[in-house]
Amino acid sequence: MAPTNFRISRRGLIKAAVAAGGGAALSACSSSTPRTAISSPVPTTAAYPSVPITRRKAGSLPHPALPAGKDTISEIDNVVILMLENRSFDHLLGAMGRGDGLTMQGKTLELAENSNPDGKGHRIKAFHLPTDCRLEAVPSQSWNQTHHAYDSGKMDGFITNGSGPSAMGFYTSENVPFLWSLASTFPINDRFFASVMGPTFPNRRYLIAGTSNGLITDSLTGMIPPNGTIFDTLDKYSISWKNYYTDFSTLMLYSTPATKSASARFHINQFYADAARGTLPAVSLVNPQFGLFGAAGDTSEGEGQDIQYGDDFLGRVVNALMDGPKWAKTIFLLTYDEPGGYYDHVPPPAAVPPDSVAPQLAPGDVRDGFDRFGLRVPMVLASPYAKSGYVSHAVADFTSFLAFIEAKWNLPALTDRDANAHNLLDMLNFANPAFATPPALAKPPPVPANHCATNSEGSLPPPDAVVAA
């Protein structure tokens, strides 16, 4: 599937959905309540087993001895989740030197290479993209092309899958200064994977329901998960939540009693107001501007966008939390919905299948299941209780956000995947809040309107990125 056609198709689907669909109190507990990190189903060493161990099942509670809905982490009142788009770990954070990136474990930039289909045996090494704009060939994140890039763990098909040399490009603090400042201050996870080896919609479905119900494409069709979404669970136990959106609500990816209700959908401007007043709900899902209608200033960092608009949006969200009166009781979770076709050198390990639903494969699709994670994406955790200077190596995915929410309020797991997901508690230290006073972070650079319309990215790859046979 050509990247340009994919982009138009997905946005067309969302625009049609927007046109058709329209755009509680917490219980406290003592600090003695158990708050252990549920073990990841996959060991955190480099030697991954072929089949992970399934310890828990859908419907089970993180703390079986406690009643469902019991708050086990009284230090946190507000969980805020922001999922941006289409960036791999190596692409955004690999050059930082924190965690297992392009410059760690003996993998220098010169060794981060993929085959160049020029018929001369050349290879292309990772290179700093010349601009903040993706104007021409945008790498693909489709099911088939992601599997081609993965290449049974060799991680050498990022160019030959049709994405072209731009798949080997990466960014630095010059391009995303706020993200780098955030990720160099707060803990990151360098074994955080997308939930599906495929595009946006299946992965965002895992974020809110722990399963895609067989979906492997950016389609708005599909079955409803038998246990609903995390928002249905929150409603059941009278735990407050809101989805703050800009031009598209992630709730539209599933049609359940909770997600169909318009009462929990609010424009992004309401997020800033709620953060300033200290009235955020227990769980907030923040959506950027995805760029449905081609307006300048799209902030999701998706295909064809100026990444600095996304960096500015990220800064506004984080600063609203740190400047608000409830920072002391907040945890902020950042990730990206899939790697966008950009290079990453870490092969994804085996994963617990969420359920018995098989992938909806069409003729010609790669025959595979949901028993392996997607490719690696950035993940940053910010909170007063975040461990300073910490890099987590625990294998995790988008359902780890569900696992944290479930662990905090002792909620039943939606699927086998989130039941066994690592819950991120290794990244927190409740006994010693290192960031009780919010740290000073970098300011995103001002970006002029229509920046990418007048900013050429030149010829890719740059000559010095081509390695002779």
C-alpha positions in Angstrom: 0.0 0.0 0.0 1.5 3.3 -1.0 2.0 5.7 1.9 0.2 8.6 0.1 -2.9 6.4 -0.6 -2.9 5.2 3.0 -2.9 8.7 4.3 -5.8 9.8 2.2 -7.8 6.6 2.9 -7.4 6.9 6.7 -8.3 10.5 6.9 -11.2 10.0 4.6 -12.5 7.3 6.9 -12.1 9.5 10.0 -13.8 12.5 8.3 -16.7 10.3 7.3 -17.0 9.1 10.9 -16.8 12.6 12.3 -19.5 13.8 10.0 -21.7 10.8 10.9 -21.0 10.6 14.7 -20.2 14.0 15.9 -17.2 14.7 17.0 -17.0 10.2 40.3 -15.4 10.0 43.5 -12.2 8.0 44.2 -11.8 5.8 47.2 -8.7 6.2 49.3 -6.7 3.6 51.1 -3.7 3.5 53.4 -0.2 3.6 52.1 0.2 0.0 53.3 -1.9 -1.3 50.5 0.3 -3.5 48.3 1.6 -1.7 45.2 3.8 -4.3 43.6 4.8 -4.2 39.9 3.1 -7.1 38.2 5.7 -9.1 36.5 6.0 -8.8 32.7 5.1 -12.0 30.8 8.3 -11.6 28.9 11.7 -11.4 30.7 13.5 -8.1 30.4 16.8 -9.7 29.2 17.8 -9.8 25.5 17.1 -13.5 25.4 13.3 -13.6 24.7 11.4 -16.9 24.9 9.4 -17.9 21.9 6.2 -18.2 24.0 5.6 -15.9 27.0 4.1 -17.1 30.2 0.5 -16.3 30.8 -0.1 -15.8 34.5 -3.5 -14.1 34.6 -6.6 -14.1 32.6 -9.2 -11.5 31.4 -11.5 -10.6 34.3 -8.9 -11.2 37.0 -8.0 -8.6 39.6 -4.5 -7.3 40.2 -5.0 -7.7 43.9 -7.4 -10.6 44.4 -7.6 -10.1 48.2 -9.0 -6.6 47.8 -12.4 -5.5 46.5 -12.7 -4.4 42.9 -12.6 -0.6 42.6 -10.3 -0.2 45.7 -7.8 2.6 45.3 -4.4 1.2 46.0 -2.2 4.2 45.1 -3.5 7.1 47.1 -0.6 9.3 46.1 -2.0 9.7 42.6 -5.4 11.3 41.8 -5.0 12.1 38.1 -3.8 9.7 35.3 -3.2 11.6 32.1 -2.4 9.8 28.8 -1.2 11.3 25.6 -0.6 9.2 22.6 1.0 10.9 19.6 1.6 9.2 16.2 4.0 7.3 14.0 7.5 7.5 15.5 9.9 4.7 16.6 12.2 4.8 19.6 15.4 5.0 17.5 13.8 7.7 15.3 13.0 10.1 18.1 15.1 9.1 21.1 17.8 6.8 19.6 20.5 9.5 19.3 19.9 10.8 22.9 22.2 8.3 24.5 19.7 7.2 27.2 18.6 3.6 27.1 19.2 1.2 24.2 19.2 3.5 21.2 21.3 4.1 18.1 24.5 4.8 20.2 24.2 2.1 22.9 25.4 -1.5 23.3 28.0 -1.1 20.6 25.4 -0.1 18.0 26.8 3.1 16.6 25.1 5.2 14.0 27.4 3.6 11.3 26.1 0.1 12.3 22.4 1.0 12.2 22.0 0.2 8.5 19.5 -1.3 6.1 19.8 -2.6 2.5 19.4 0.0 -0.3 17.5 -1.5 -3.2 19.6 0.3 -5.8 21.0 -2.8 -7.4 24.5 -2.0 -6.3 24.6 -3.7 -2.9 24.7 -0.4 -1.1 23.4 0.1 2.4 22.0 3.2 4.0 22.9 4.0 7.6 20.8 6.0 10.0 21.0 9.8 9.3 19.7 13.0 10.8 16.7 14.1 8.7 17.5 17.5 7.2 14.2 19.2 8.1 11.3 18.8 10.5 8.9 18.2 7.7 8.0 14.9 6.0 7.1 16.2 2.5 7.6 13.3 0.1 8.0 9.6 0.8 6.5 8.8 4.2 7.4 5.3 5.5 4.6 2.9 5.8 3.2 1.3 8.9 0.8 -1.2 7.3 0.6 -4.8 8.6 2.5 -6.2 5.6 5.2 -3.6 5.4 5.8 -3.6 9.1 6.3 -7.4 9.0 8.7 -6.9 6.0 10.7 -4.4 8.0 10.8 -6.8 11.0 12.0 -9.6 8.7 11.8 -12.4 11.4 13.8 -10.3 13.8 16.6 -9.1 11.5 15.2 -5.6 11.4 16.6 -5.0 7.9 13.6 -4.4 5.7 12.7 -0.8 6.5 13.8 0.5 3.1 13.0 -2.5 0.8 9.4 -2.7 2.0 8.6 0.3 -0.2 9.1 3.0 2.5 12.4 4.2 0.9 15.5 5.7 2.5 13.6 8.2 4.7 12.8 5.3 7.0 16.4 5.5 8.3 16.1 9.1 9.3 16.1 10.3 12.9 15.6 13.5 14.9 17.5 15.2 17.7 17.0 17.9 20.3 17.4 20.4 17.4 14.0 19.2 16.1 12.1 18.1 19.3 13.7 20.1 22.1 10.8 19.7 24.5 10.5 15.9 24.0 14.3 15.5 24.6 14.2 17.7 27.7 11.3 15.7 29.0 12.9 12.3 28.2 16.3 13.3 29.6 14.7 14.5 32.9 12.0 11.9 33.6 12.2 8.1 33.3 11.8 6.4 29.9 11.2 2.8 28.9 13.5 1.4 26.2 11.5 -1.9 25.9 8.1 -0.3 25.2 6.5 -1.8 22.1 3.4 -1.1 20.0 0.7 -3.6 20.7 0.2 -4.7 17.1 2.7 -5.0 14.2 0.5 -2.7 12.2 -1.0 0.8 11.8 -2.8 3.4 14.0 -6.3 2.2 14.6 -5.5 -1.4 15.8 -2.9 0.0 18.2 -5.2 2.7 19.5 -7.9 0.0 20.1 -5.4 -1.8 22.3 -4.8 1.4 24.3 -8.5 1.6 25.3 -9.6 -2.0 25.2 -6.6 -4.3 25.3 -7.5 -5.8 21.9 -8.2 -4.8 18.3 -10.8 -7.6 17.9 -8.9 -8.9 14.9 -8.4 -5.5 13.2 -5.1 -5.0 11.4 -6.0 -2.0 9.2 -7.1 1.6 9.7 -10.7 0.7 9.4 -13.6 1.8 11.6 -15.4 -1.5 11.3 -15.1 -4.5 13.7 -16.6 -6.4 16.5 -17.1 -4.9 20.0 -14.8 -6.2 22.7 -16.7 -8.5 25.0 -15.4 -6.7 28.1 -15.8 -3.2 26.6 -13.2 -0.5 27.0 -11.4 0.8 30.0 -13.9 3.6 30.1 -16.8 1.2 30.5 -15.0 -0.3 33.5 -14.3 3.1 35.0 -18.0 3.9 34.6 -19.0 0.7 36.3 -16.9 1.6 39.4 -17.8 5.3 39.4 -14.3 6.5 38.5 -14.3 9.7 36.6 -12.8 10.1 33.2 -12.8 12.4 30.1 -11.5 12.3 26.6 -10.1 15.7 25.5 -9.9 15.8 21.8 -9.1 18.3 19.0 -10.5 17.0 15.7 -11.0 13.3 16.4 -11.9 11.3 19.5 -10.2 8.0 20.0 -13.5 6.8 21.6 -14.9 6.5 18.0 -12.8 3.5 17.4 -15.1 1.4 19.5 -18.9 1.7 20.0 -19.7 0.8 23.6 -22.0 2.4 26.2 -19.1 4.5 27.5 -17.6 5.5 24.2 -20.9 6.3 22.6 -21.7 8.9 25.3 -20.9 12.4 24.3 -20.9 13.5 28.0 -17.2 12.6 28.5 -15.9 14.2 25.3 -14.5 17.7 25.6 -12.5 20.0 23.4 -8.8 20.3 24.1 -9.3 23.8 25.4 -11.3 22.3 28.3 -8.2 20.2 29.3 -6.2 23.4 29.8 -9.0 24.9 31.8 -9.5 21.8 34.0 -5.7 21.5 34.6 -5.5 25.1 35.6 -8.4 24.7 38.1 -7.3 21.4 39.4 -10.5 19.7 38.2 -9.1 17.0 35.9 -10.9 13.7 36.2 -9.3 10.5 37.6 -8.3 9.4 34.0 -7.8 11.7 31.1 -7.1 10.7 27.5 -5.7 13.6 25.5 -5.9 13.6 21.7 -3.9 15.9 19.5 -5.0 17.4 16.2 -4.7 14.6 13.7 -5.0 16.7 10.6 -8.2 15.5 9.2 -8.9 18.5 7.1 -5.3 19.5 6.1 -5.1 22.6 8.3 -1.7 24.0 9.2 -0.5 23.2 12.7 -1.5 19.5 13.0 0.0 18.3 16.3 -0.2 14.5 16.2 3.2 14.1 14.5 1.6 11.8 12.0 2.6 11.4 8.4 3.4 14.5 6.4 3.3 16.8 9.4 5.8 19.2 10.9 7.1 17.5 14.0 7.7 20.7 15.8 4.0 21.4 16.0 3.7 18.2 17.9 6.6 19.1 20.2 4.9 22.4 20.9 1.6 20.6 21.7 3.4 18.2 24.0 5.0 21.1 25.8 1.6 22.8 26.3 0.0 19.7 27.8 2.9 18.9 30.2 3.3 22.5 31.3 -0.4 22.7 32.0 -0.1 19.8 34.4 3.1 21.0 36.0 1.7 24.6 36.4 -1.6 23.4 37.8 -2.6 22.9 41.4 -2.8 19.1 41.2 0.7 18.3 39.9 1.6 16.7 43.3 -1.1 14.0 42.6 -0.6 13.5 38.9 1.0 10.9 36.6 1.5 11.7 32.9 2.1 8.9 30.4 3.4 9.6 26.9 3.7 7.3 23.9 3.3 7.1 20.1 0.7 4.8 18.5 3.1 2.9 16.2 6.6 3.5 14.8 5.4 5.0 11.5 7.7 2.8 9.4 10.8 4.4 10.9 13.8 2.3 11.7 14.3 0.6 15.1 17.0 -2.0 15.9 15.3 -3.9 18.7 13.2 -6.9 17.5 9.9 -7.2 19.3 9.4 -10.2 21.5 6.6 -12.6 21.9 3.4 -11.3 23.5 0.4 -12.8 25.2 -2.5 -12.9 22.7 -5.3 -10.7 24.0 -8.1 -13.2 23.2 -9.0 -16.0 20.7 -9.9 -13.5 17.9 -7.7 -14.1 14.8 -6.4 -11.3 12.6 -8.7 -10.3 9.8 -6.3 -11.2 7.0 -7.1 -10.5 3.4 -5.6 -12.5 0.5 -1.9 -11.5 0.2 -1.6 -10.5 3.9 1.3 -11.8 5.9 0.0 -14.9 7.9 0.7 -14.0 11.5 -1.2 -13.6 14.8 -1.3 -11.3 17.8 1.3 -13.3 19.8 4.1 -10.8 19.1 4.3 -7.1 20.0 4.7 -4.4 17.3 7.9 -2.4 16.9 9.4 -0.2 19.6 8.0 3.3 20.3 9.0 6.1 22.7 7.5 6.1 26.2 8.0 8.7 28.9 6.5 8.9 32.4 6.3 12.2 34.3 5.2 12.6 37.8 6.4 14.0 41.1 7.1 10.4 42.0 9.0 9.5 38.8 12.5 8.1 39.4 15.1 10.6 38.4 17.6 9.3 35.8 15.8 5.9 35.5 15.5 3.8 32.4 13.1 0.9 32.6 14.0 -2.2 30.6 10.7 -4.0 31.5 8.9 -5.3 28.4 5.7 -3.3 28.0 3.2 -2.1 25.5 0.1 0.1 25.3 -1.9 -2.2 27.5 0.6 -1.4 30.3 -1.3 1.9 30.6 -4.4 -0.2 31.2 -2.5 -2.3 33.7 -1.5 0.8 35.7 -5.1 2.0 35.8 -6.2 -1.5 36.8 -3.5 -1.8 39.4 -4.4 1.6 41.0 -8.1 0.9 41.3 -7.9 -2.9 41.4 -10.0 -3.3 38.3 -10.7 -6.5 36.3 -8.5 -7.0 33.3 -10.2 -6.5 29.9 -8.2 -9.1 28.1 -5.4 -11.6 28.6 -2.9 -9.1 27.2 -3.5 -6.3 29.8 -4.0 -9.0 32.5 -0.3 -9.9 32.0 1.1 -6.5 31.0 3.8 -4.8 33.0 2.2 -2.0 35.1 5.0 0.6 35.0 5.3 0.8 38.8 9.1 0.2 38.5 9.3 3.8 37.2 7.9 5.3 40.4 9.2 5.9 43.9 6.4 6.9 46.3 8.7 7.2 49.3 10.8 10.0 47.7 9.1 12.3 45.2 12.1 13.6 43.2 10.0 16.1 41.2 7.7 17.6 43.9 8.9 20.9 42.5 8.3 20.7 38.7 11.6 20.8 36.8 12.5 23.5 34.3 12.2 22.0 30.8 13.2 23.3 27.3 10.8 25.5 25.4 9.6 24.2 22.0 10.9 26.5 19.2 8.3 28.9 17.6 7.2 27.4 14.3 5.8 29.7 11.6 2.5 28.8 10.0 2.8 26.7 6.8 6.4 26.0 7.8 6.5 22.8 5.7 5.0 24.4 2.7 8.2 26.4 2.2 10.8 24.1 3.7 12.4 21.6 1.3 13.8 18.4 2.8 16.2 18.0 -0.1 17.4 14.7 -1.6 17.2 11.6 0.5 19.3 9.9 1.6 22.2 12.4 2.1 25.3 11.2 0.3 27.2 10.5 3.5 24.5 8.0 4.6 25.2 5.6 1.7 27.6 2.8 2.5 29.4 1.0 -0.3 29.1 -2.7 -0.5 
